[in-house]
Amino acid sequence: MIVERNALVEIAPGDVVVDGECGTHAFMYRGEGLAVLREAFGREGIAAKIHHQPLRNHQSLSEYVWGTHYLPPHQQTPILEAITIQNLCAIHGLAPRVYGLALWRDRYGRCRPVQVTDDMGHCNTRKPTRVVSDLHAQLVELGGRLGFIPNWNDGYVAHVVGGKWVDFQSFFFAPDYEPRLMARFWAGTMFGDRPYQQVLSGSSMPTCRVDMTARIADLGLDALDFTPRTVCDIGCSGGQFLNYLTQRYGARGTGYDLERVVNAAREYSVYAGAWNVDYVAADLRQPDTVTGAYDLVLFLSMAHHVGFPAYVLRAARKRLIVEVIDDQQQQAREWLAGEFSIVREHRSFDYKRLVLHAERCEGAV
């Protein structure tokens, strides 16, 4: 479900914050080593949650268990499953978000999983247990709606930091979570009479309009001549381009689309392990809808819906890939002229529409 990163957090052994920050299974780190992670994930306001238990020889992150390792297997949660559930809860404001996993190599050469997570500050151990119970009740309610099973509530106040639940060991997906997820995804990303983007993994839908694996290759996204650190898909639909690009290139992604669409895409990205993707609900017909600048911007088959907005050009710091219908070809070229030079063009294999790969001209702002 997640592509493992190779980044190692260089933390001086013994540099551990223990004042309420060293738990049974992990400790929080806020030292100089975070600079590596800020750069890798493009995030500020993060902390490193480092697990005490090291990886065994040749053990992958997908095999690692979050929690008490001596418990029976049915009471142990794989770390990827636990973090995925945590990120579902983060969507609803009940947990800090985890942007990805890294590794910390200690002085003995042993590697430990590192969660790159929102920094919720220090734990207040004097909070009333009612706070824990109330938040746990919300998790139970959300789990019933989405399809996951929270752990028991033992009233331990350290489960909650900064008003959010931080301990997801012994949380599990219900057996029917994936079909329920996919039902929400297909309903949210419906375009006309059927879903638009086929998913890259999981339960496929034969009636989808777009084969995403073929589209990725056709657009050359699998063989870019540079490594984007930030990517943006304007009119992102189900977010499959973003899921692919963030995991292949280690980029931070941002997708813009209608609210019902991004809600569905956001949950699927979490399940797919594309945790470093943000989604913004937007009316793309309005000016100045897209903010920020990105190394790579996709604007595919959107111009006949929203025109040629200036915000698309401003958003593309380096590369812009545009797809247009036939009667918009000249307008697209004129729109790009002056700020971008076309470095590649071809016809898309499915819709036979013009695809332009444009590079920002040196000195153009």
C-alpha positions in Angstrom: 0.0 0.0 0.0 3.0 2.3 0.4 6.3 2.8 -1.3 9.1 2.7 1.2 11.3 5.7 1.3 15.1 5.3 1.5 15.7 8.5 3.4 17.6 8.0 6.7 17.1 10.4 9.6 20.5 11.3 11.0 19.8 11.7 14.7 22.6 11.7 17.2 22.1 8.6 19.5 20.7 9.7 22.8 19.1 12.8 21.5 15.7 11.9 22.8 13.0 14.1 24.4 11.7 12.1 27.3 9.6 14.7 29.2 6.3 13.0 28.6 7.4 12.2 25.1 8.8 8.7 25.4 6.0 6.1 25.2 5.8 2.4 25.4 6.4 1.9 21.6 7.8 5.2 20.3 9.4 8.5 21.2 9.1 11.9 19.6 12.1 13.6 18.1 12.3 17.4 17.3 16.1 17.8 16.7 18.3 18.9 13.9 17.7 15.7 12.0 14.2 16.9 11.1 15.8 19.1 8.4 16.2 16.0 6.2 12.5 15.2 6.5 11.3 18.7 5.9 13.2 18.7 2.7 12.2 15.2 1.7 8.5 15.7 2.3 8.1 19.5 1.7 6.5 20.0 5.1 6.9 22.3 8.1 5.5 21.8 11.5 6.4 18.2 11.6 8.0 15.9 14.2 9.5 12.4 13.9 7.8 9.6 15.8 10.5 6.9 16.1 9.6 3.4 17.1 11.6 1.7 19.8 11.5 -1.8 18.2 14.1 -2.0 15.4 13.5 -3.8 12.1 14.8 -7.3 12.1 17.3 -8.3 9.5 15.8 -8.1 6.0 12.4 -7.1 7.5 10.5 -4.6 5.4 8.3 -1.9 6.7 5.2 -3.7 5.4 6.0 -6.5 7.8 6.6 -4.3 10.8 4.0 -4.3 13.6 3.0 -1.2 15.6 2.5 -2.2 19.2 3.2 -5.0 21.6 5.2 -7.5 19.6 4.6 -10.4 22.0 0.8 -10.3 21.5 -0.9 -12.9 19.3 -0.9 -11.9 15.6 -4.6 -11.1 15.6 -3.9 -8.4 18.2 -1.0 -6.8 16.3 -1.6 -4.1 13.7 0.9 -3.8 10.7 2.3 -0.3 10.9 1.0 0.6 7.4 -2.5 -0.4 8.3 -2.4 1.5 11.6 -1.1 4.7 9.9 -3.6 4.4 7.1 -6.4 4.3 9.6 -4.8 7.3 11.5 -4.8 9.3 8.3 -8.4 8.5 7.7 -9.1 9.9 11.1 -6.9 12.9 10.3 -9.2 13.8 7.4 -12.0 14.2 10.0 -9.8 16.2 12.4 -9.5 13.4 15.0 -5.8 12.6 14.6 -2.5 14.1 13.4 -1.6 13.4 9.9 1.3 11.2 8.9 3.0 12.2 5.6 5.2 9.2 5.2 7.7 6.8 6.7 11.5 7.0 6.9 14.2 5.1 8.8 16.5 6.0 11.6 19.8 4.1 11.8 21.2 4.1 15.3 24.8 3.8 16.4 24.7 0.0 16.2 23.4 0.0 12.6 19.9 -1.0 13.5 17.0 0.7 11.6 13.8 1.9 13.2 10.6 3.1 11.5 10.0 6.8 11.7 6.6 8.4 11.2 6.8 11.8 9.7 3.8 13.4 11.4 2.2 16.7 12.4 3.8 18.0 15.6 1.0 18.2 18.2 3.2 19.5 20.9 3.9 17.9 24.2 1.5 15.6 26.0 -0.5 17.0 28.9 -0.8 14.0 31.3 -3.1 16.0 33.6 -6.0 16.2 31.2 -9.3 14.5 32.5 -9.9 11.0 31.3 -13.2 12.2 29.9 -11.3 13.9 27.1 -10.0 10.5 26.1 -13.4 8.8 26.3 -15.1 11.5 24.3 -12.6 11.3 21.5 -12.6 7.5 21.5 -16.3 7.6 21.1 -15.9 9.8 18.0 -13.4 7.3 16.6 -15.8 4.4 17.2 -18.6 6.3 15.3 -16.3 7.2 12.4 -15.1 3.6 12.2 -18.6 2.4 11.9 -19.3 4.8 9.1 -16.0 4.1 7.1 -15.2 0.5 8.0 -12.5 0.2 10.6 -12.4 -1.1 14.2 -10.8 1.0 16.9 -8.9 -0.5 19.9 -10.4 -0.7 23.4 -10.4 2.5 25.4 -8.3 2.0 28.5 -8.6 5.6 29.5 -4.8 6.3 29.1 -4.5 10.0 28.8 -1.3 9.8 26.6 -3.5 8.5 23.8 -4.5 12.1 23.2 -2.1 14.9 22.4 -3.2 18.4 21.4 -6.8 17.2 21.3 -6.1 14.4 18.8 -5.7 10.7 19.1 -2.1 9.6 18.5 -2.0 5.8 19.4 -3.3 3.6 16.6 -1.9 0.2 17.6 -4.6 -2.4 17.6 -6.8 -0.5 15.1 -7.8 -2.7 12.2 -9.7 -2.4 9.0 -13.1 -4.2 9.0 -13.2 -7.0 6.4 -15.5 -5.0 4.2 -13.6 -1.7 4.2 -12.2 -1.9 0.7 -15.5 -2.5 -1.1 -17.1 0.3 1.0 -14.2 2.6 0.1 -14.5 1.8 -3.6 -18.3 2.3 -3.5 -17.6 5.8 -2.1 -14.8 6.4 -4.6 -16.8 5.4 -7.7 -19.8 7.5 -6.6 -17.7 10.6 -5.9 -15.7 10.5 -9.1 -18.6 9.8 -11.4 -18.4 11.7 -14.7 -21.5 11.6 -16.7 -22.9 8.0 -16.6 -19.8 6.3 -15.3 -16.6 6.8 -13.3 -13.7 8.6 -15.0 -10.4 7.3 -13.8 -9.5 3.7 -13.4 -7.6 3.0 -10.2 -3.9 2.0 -10.3 -4.4 -0.6 -7.6 -7.4 -2.1 -5.8 -10.8 -3.0 -7.2 -11.1 -2.0 -10.8 -14.2 -0.8 -12.6 -14.4 -2.1 -16.2 -16.6 0.7 -17.3 -14.2 3.5 -16.4 -13.5 6.0 -19.2 -9.7 6.2 -18.7 -7.1 3.5 -18.4 -4.7 5.3 -16.0 -1.7 3.0 -16.5 -1.8 3.6 -20.3 -2.4 7.3 -19.7 0.7 7.6 -17.5 2.9 6.0 -20.1 1.4 8.0 -22.9 1.9 11.3 -21.1 5.5 10.3 -20.3 4.9 10.7 -16.5 6.9 7.5 -16.0 10.0 8.9 -17.6 10.3 12.6 -16.8 13.6 14.2 -17.5 13.7 15.9 -14.1 12.6 15.0 -10.6 9.7 17.2 -9.5 9.5 18.0 -5.8 6.0 19.4 -6.0 3.2 18.5 -8.4 -0.3 19.8 -9.0 -3.2 18.3 -11.0 -5.8 20.9 -11.9 -9.0 19.0 -12.4 -7.5 15.9 -10.6 -10.6 13.7 -10.6 -9.8 10.5 -8.6 -6.2 11.7 -8.0 -4.5 8.7 -9.7 -1.9 10.9 -11.4 -1.0 12.4 -8.0 -0.8 9.0 -6.3 1.6 7.8 -9.0 3.8 10.9 -9.2 4.2 11.4 -5.4 5.2 7.7 -5.0 7.5 7.5 -8.0 9.3 10.8 -7.5 8.9 11.4 -3.8 7.0 14.6 -4.5 4.4 16.5 -2.5 1.1 16.6 -4.5 -1.9 18.9 -4.6 -5.1 18.2 -6.5 -8.0 20.6 -7.3 -11.5 19.6 -8.2 -15.1 19.7 -7.1 -15.8 19.0 -3.4 -17.5 15.6 -3.9 -14.6 14.5 -6.2 -11.7 15.5 -3.9 -13.5 14.0 -0.9 -13.5 10.6 -2.7 -9.9 11.1 -4.0 -8.6 12.0 -0.6 -9.8 8.8 1.0 -8.5 6.7 -1.8 -5.0 8.3 -1.7 -4.8 7.6 2.0 -5.6 3.9 1.4 -3.2 3.8 -1.6 -0.4 5.0 0.7 0.0 8.4 -1.1 0.0 10.2 2.2 1.8 13.3 1.0 -1.1 14.5 -1.3 -3.3 17.5 -0.4 -6.7 18.1 -2.0 -8.5 21.4 -2.4 -12.2 21.7 -3.2 -12.6 24.5 -5.8 -14.6 26.0 -8.5 -12.0 26.1 -11.2 -14.0 28.6 -13.3 -13.2 31.3 -10.7 -10.1 33.4 -11.0 -7.1 32.9 -8.7 -8.5 29.5 -7.6 -5.1 27.7 -7.6 -2.4 29.1 -5.3 1.3 28.3 -4.9 3.9 27.3 -7.5 4.7 23.7 -8.5 7.5 22.0 -10.4 5.0 20.1 -12.5 1.4 21.1 -13.3 -1.1 18.9 -15.2 -4.0 20.7 -17.0 -5.5 17.8 -18.9 -8.7 18.1 -20.9 -9.9 21.0 -18.7 -9.8 24.0 -21.0 -13.1 23.1 -22.7 -14.6 23.2 -19.2 -12.9 26.3 -17.6 -11.1 28.0 -20.4 -7.4 29.0 -20.1 -7.0 30.6 -16.7 -4.0 32.7 -15.8 -3.7 30.8 -12.5 -2.6 27.7 -14.4 0.4 29.5 -15.9 1.4 31.1 -12.6 1.2 27.7 -10.9 3.7 26.1 -13.2 7.2 26.9 -11.9 9.0 24.5 -14.4 6.9 22.2 -16.5 3.3 22.4 -17.6 1.5 19.5 -19.4 -1.7 20.6 -21.3 -4.2 18.5 -23.2 -6.8 20.2 -25.4 -9.5 19.4 -27.9 -8.9 20.1 -31.6 -10.6 23.5 -31.9 -8.6 24.8 -28.9 -5.1 24.0 -30.3 -4.3 27.5 -31.6 -5.6 29.2 -28.5 -3.5 26.9 -26.3 -0.4 27.8 -28.2 -1.1 31.5 -27.9 -1.8 31.1 -24.2 1.6 29.5 -23.6 3.6 31.9 -25.9 6.0 34.2 -24.1 6.1 32.4 -20.8 6.6 28.8 -22.0 8.3 27.0 -24.8 6.9 23.8 -26.1 9.4 20.9 -25.7 7.2 18.1 -26.8 3.8 17.5 -28.4 1.8 14.5 -29.4 -1.7 13.1 -29.8 -3.1 11.3 -26.7 -3.6 7.6 -27.5 -7.2 7.5 -26.2 -8.9 10.7 -27.1 -6.5 11.7 -29.9 -6.3 15.2 -28.4 -3.2 17.4 -28.6 -0.9 17.2 -25.6 1.7 19.9 -25.1 4.7 19.6 -22.8 5.7 23.2 -22.0 8.8 24.4 -20.2 8.8 27.8 -18.4 11.1 30.2 -20.3 14.2 31.4 -18.5 13.5 34.7 -16.8 9.7 34.4 -17.2 7.7 34.9 -14.0 
